[in-house]
Amino acid sequence: MSKLTNRLLTFFVGVPLIVSFTFMSVCKFLPLQALVYLFSGLATMEFSNMLSKKMAVQNKYFVLGLCYTILFATSLQNYINFDSEIVTLSIFLSLFASFLLEIFSKKNAEENFSSSIERVCSTLLTMLYAGYFFSFIIKMTSPNWFNNNPLLNKPIVNSLYLALYLVIVFGTDSLAWFFGMLFGKKNRGLIKASPNKSIAGFVGGVFGTIIVVFIITRFIPLFNQYFSHISNFEIFFITFITSFFAIIGDLIESVFKRSANIKDSGNLILGRGGILDSVDSMLLAAPVFYLLVKIF
């Protein structure tokens, strides 16, 4: 199949399937949380492999365990209502474990410690990129996201906001590709990290998504019922900033791949490459969307 066909199949089959998980609220969105664990695990392995092409890394299964520690701490917040500092504690303990591995993994004093800084730094970056950023999607399943507002303390509200987050991320990516194909041939190459990206794609992706979000939140009754308390400016601001960070998320992964001299992070997704190639926009956008909704 052609790359275009693969991409269309992913968009029309894969994206609706993922969005459907946001409406499975059983056991505090357990199916969605399981999907996050799966994607985070695969992303961790791909990112560890990517980093290993340029620098020394710690054992990828050890790093995977550290990422899951952060995700598990976030899940505990939802189920047992632990204090929010448990996630901070999980990050500290994970980094501490990375330190201990460097201290005690050497069998004798003659072994080379020259790459220890690289190994610890690569582990920290992977923990943040493929673990901590993913944890914000789990945070979106918590009623505490809405500051205990009794009007919003319903699983359906989490579902609608999660669905909107995915619409913004995937909408930005798809519309940027669409407008770039139509109008971007003469304005490409300005961003060296991804020369095929165009200004037309950027503008069309961001502002096209804003229009889609306005239609959804203002004209679809179920969405309008729970978004009516948010002003048009707030809708615009949340969508614009989230969409912008989704694009930056895509570009920063392009930088990582160029640095590692690889085309794709993997080959699991038809027409897309690896898991990271498909979720890179989600990673930076997740904490931004979560925090903006919490503020407003």
N, C-alpha and C positions, 0 to 999 in steps of 0.2 A: 504493500500500500504506500501511496505517496505521503510525504510529510504533512501536506494539507489535510488529507483524509484522516490521518492519525490524530492530528490536532483537533479536527472537528468531532471525531469520535470521543476524544477525551473531554471536550467541552460539553457535548450534548448527552453524554452518558456518565462520565466520571464526576463532573461538577454537580449535577442534580443528585447523584448518589451521596456525595459528601454532604450536601445541604440537607438531605433527608435525615442524616444523623443528628442534626441540631434539634429535630422535633421528637427524638426518642428520649424523653425525660425520665424514663424508668431508672430507679436507684440513683437519682441525682445525675442523670446523663451518663450513666456508666458506659453505654456503647460508644458515645462520642469520646469519652476519656480513654477508652481502650484504643480507639483510632488514633488519638493523639500519641499514646505510648508507642504504637506501631510506627507511625511516621517519624517520631522523634528518634526511635531506635535505628531505623533505616538511615535517617539523616545523619545521625552520629557516626555510623559506620562509613558512610560515603565521605563525610567531612574529614574523618580521621585518615582515610585513604588519600584524600586530596592533600592534606597537610604533610603527609609522610613523603610526598614527592619533592618537598622543598626543605623539610626540616625534621629534626628528631622528634618522635612522638612517644608517648607512653602507650602501653598495651590498650588496644581499642576496646576490648571487652571490659577492662578496668574503667576506662573513660565512660563507656556505656552505663556501667553501674552507677557512676557519679551523676550522670544526667538523669537516670531514673530515680536517684535519691531526691533530686530537686522536684521532679514531677510527683513523686509519692508524698512528699511533704505538702505540696499544694493540694493534692487530693485529700489528705487528712484534714486540711482546713475545712473542706466542704462537708466531710462526713462527721467529724467529731468537734468541729468548731474550735480547733486549737487557735491560740494566739497567732496573729499574722507573722510574728517574728520567727516562727518555726521555719519558714522558707529561707529567711536570712541565715538562720542557724544551719540549715541543710547546705547552703552554698559555702559557708565557712568550713563546715566539717568536710565537705567534698574537696575543697582546696587544701585543707590540712592533710587529708589522706594522700593527695598528690605530692605534698611535701614529704610525707613519711616514706612514700615509695622511693623517692630519690635518696633519702637518707639511709634507708636500710636495705635497698635492693642490691647494693654492691657487696660482693663477697670478700673483697680485700681492698686495702688502701691504694693499691696500684691501678685499680680500674679507673677509666677515664670519666671525669665528671664534667668535661667541657661542654656537653650537650644538655646538661640538666636544666639550664635556663630555658632552652628551646622546648624541652619536653613539658615543663610546668606551664609555660606560656601557651603552648598548643592545647594543653588540657583545659586551661582556664577559658580560652576562646571557644573551644568546642562545648564546654559546659554552658556558657552563656548563649551561644548561637543555636545549638541544637537541643538544649535542655531548658534553660531559663526562659527564653523567648516563647517556646512552646507552652510553658506553664501558664501563660496568660490566657490561653484558650480554655484551660481548665478553670482558671479564675472566673471566666465569663459564665460558668455554669452555677456560680454561687449567688444566692439571694442577697448576700452582703455587697454585691456589685452596685446595688442601687441604694446604698446607705440606709438599709432597712426601711425604705419607703413602703408602707403597707399597701399602697395602690399598685406597686410594681413587684411585690413579693409573691410572684407566681411563676411556675416553671415556663408557662407559655411566653412570658415576657423575655426570659433568658433565650428561649428558642428564637423569638423574632429578632432580638438584637444580634444573636450569633449568626442568623441567616443574613441579616443586613451586612454584617462584617464580611461574610464570604462573598456577598454580592459586590461589595466595594472592591475587594481584592481581585476576584476573578473577573469582574466587570472591567476594572482598570486594565488588567493584562490583556483581555480579549479585545476591548475597544482600541487600545493602543496598537495592537497588532493590525486590526481592521483599518483604522485610519492611516496607519503607517504604510500599509499595502496600497491604499488608494491615493494618498496625497504626499507620501514621504520620500519619493524617489530623489527629489532635488534638495532635500534638507537633512540628509543623513551624514554621519561621520563627525558630528560636532562633539560627541561623547566618545572618547577614545577607548573607554572600557568596553563599549558595545557599539561598534561602528554602524551596525545595521539599524540601530534605534534612530528614530527621526523626531524632529520637533513637532511635526504634524501628529505623530503617534502619541507623544507626551500630552499635547494639548487635547487631542481627541479623547484619549483615555481618561484623563482627569475630569474634563468638563462633560464628556458623555456620561460618565458614571454619576456625576452630580445630578444630571437630568434624570437618569434612571432612578436614583434614590429618592428624588423629589416625587416622582410618579408613584413609587411604591409606598412611601410614607404618608402621602397626602391623598391618594386616590384609591388605595386598597383598604377597605374598611377595617380589617383586622389589625393591620399595621397602624393605620391612622388612630385607632382607639388608644394605643399605647405610646404613640409618638406625638400626640396632640399637645402635650405639655412642653415640647421642645420647639423653639421658634424656628422660623425659616433660616435665619442667620446661623443659628446653632447647627441646624442640619447641614447647611452649606459648609460651615467651618469644620465640623467633624469629618464630613466626607472628603473635603479638599485635603486636609492634613493627612488623613488615613491613606487616601489614594496616592498622595505624594510619597509617603514613606513606603508604600507598596512598590512604587517604581524604583526608589532607592534600594530597597531590598533585592530587587531583581538585578540592579546594576552592581551592587557590592558582591553578589555571587559571581557575576561575570569577571570582576576583578580577581576574585579568589581563583577562578578557573584559569584565567590568563596567567596568573602567577605560577600555578601548578602545571601550566602548559597542557591542559586537557580541554576537550570540546564539551563534554557532558560529565556530570558528576556520577552517572551510572547509566543503566539501560533498562530500567524496570518499567518505565511509562512510555506507551506508544506515542511517538511524535514529540516527546518532551525530553527524554533522557532519563536521568535518575530522579529520585524523590526530591532531592534538593532543587533540581531544576524546575520542579512543579510547585514547591511550597516556599521558594525563596522570598516571594512577595509577601507571604503570610507572616514570616518571622518578624520582620521589623514593624509591620502594620499591627500585629496583635497587641503589644504593650501600649502603642499609641492609641488605638481604638478603645481599649479597656480604660485607660486613664482619662481620655476625653469624655467618655460616657459617665464615668464616676464623677468628674468635675461638674458636668452640666446636669 
